[in-house]
C-alpha cells in the first residue's frame, strides 16, 4: 500500500535518538519523527515525551525518492486533546497531554512555585539591631 502525504495513521515507536524517534507504521515501514515534530511546545529531551513501544498517531509529512518517510506527531494531534497511552513491560498507564501554556500562565506558575519554595525555607526576617536608630 503506497503511503499518502497528509494521511494520519498509527505506529509504534521503535527507537529514540537525540534528534527524533523512529516509528514503525502499520504497513511495516519505518519513518522518522523529528524532535521538532513531537510536541507543540519545546522538546529538550525526547524521552520525556515518548518511549520505545509506545503507540502514536502520526501524520505523513513526506516520502522522498529514496523512501525516507518524514512523520509528525504534533500535526496528527492538532485541534485534538488526547491522552497518550504508555505501555512498558506489563504496565499500562495513561498520561494526559498538556496544552502549551502562554507566557502569563508560565509566569504565574513560576511565581506560585517560587513562593512555595521560599515558604518552605522558613526564613524568618529578624529586625536589624540598628532599626530605629539614626
KADA-V589793 format. One line per field, one symbol per residue. burial: + if it has 16 or more other ideal C-beta (glycine too) atoms within 10 Angstrom, else -. A space follows every 50 residues. Layout:
# KADA-V589793
burial->???
This chain:
# KADA-V589793
burial->--+-----+-+++--+---++++-+----++++++-+++---+--+--++ ---+-++++++-+-----+++++++++------+---------------- ----------------------------------
